Structure formats: C-alpha cells, structure tokens
Amino acid sequence: MEIAGKFDVKLEPLEAAGKGQDGIALGRMAIDKTYHGDLSARSTGEMLTVMTEVKGSAGYVAVEQVVGTLAGRKGSFVLQHYGTMQASGEFLMLAVVPDSATGELVGLSGKMIIHIDAGEHSYEFDYNLPD
C-alpha cells in the first residue's frame, strides 16, 4: 500500500555526547511529530546530526517510535532515518525497523519518503501489512 499525508514536527536541541573538531559540528535533537492522513499518529525520538564547514553539507541519523493508527489499524512501529545533504541534492532513507511493530501493526514493513516544501512537511509511505 502507498499513502501520503502531512506531518508537523518539533525539534528541540539536546546536549550532544561529543563535540566536533576541525570545523565539524555535532548535534543531538529530540523529535516530536504528529502525522495526519491515513497515518494518524504521534511519534517521539532522537536525531544525531553533523554539519561540515561547507554550507549545505550535512548528515543525520535518527530513530522515532510512531504510535497511532495506520489505515484503521492501531499499534506502533519504529522508523530508522539515514540522510545526507550536499549542494547537488540530498539522500534520505527512512525504513520500518524489522519486528518493531506492535498491536494490529505486527508484521509491518516499509519505507517512507519525507518532503519539505516552503516549510511544510509531508510524507509518502510505501508499506506492507500481513492480512
């Protein structure tokens, strides 16, 4: 199945475990999201970031636990993020962590794409659920 919708996100800086050197900035953020549409859910998680001295070059990893309803089925699951950004574009990959789903979502697998246009966040979620 493939669904799409919008989400609201709040990122709050947290104390990073380490400090970057030689022009590298390390960061850590708390994630708080609300998903709208066929995925009606809240999520919380953490993000680790790195920014280089080159404007626009950065990377991040994150995990978030999503709790709510997906296509009418209640439960939770974990999304793992991996992303890099540079002047020529970005690469973002979000995937459901295997065996992380609970409740009516047990067996969920899938990948999500995030879009940010003019400050608005949206998602495309391509997923599979057992019958």
Buried (B, 14 or more C-beta within 10 A) or exposed (E): EEBBBEBEBEBEEEEBEEEEEEEEBBBBBEBBBBBEBBBBBBBEBEBBBBBBEEEEEBBBEBBBBBBBBBBEBBBBBBBBBEBBBBEEEEEBEBBBBEEBBBBBBBEBBBEBEBEEEEEEBBBEBEBEBEE
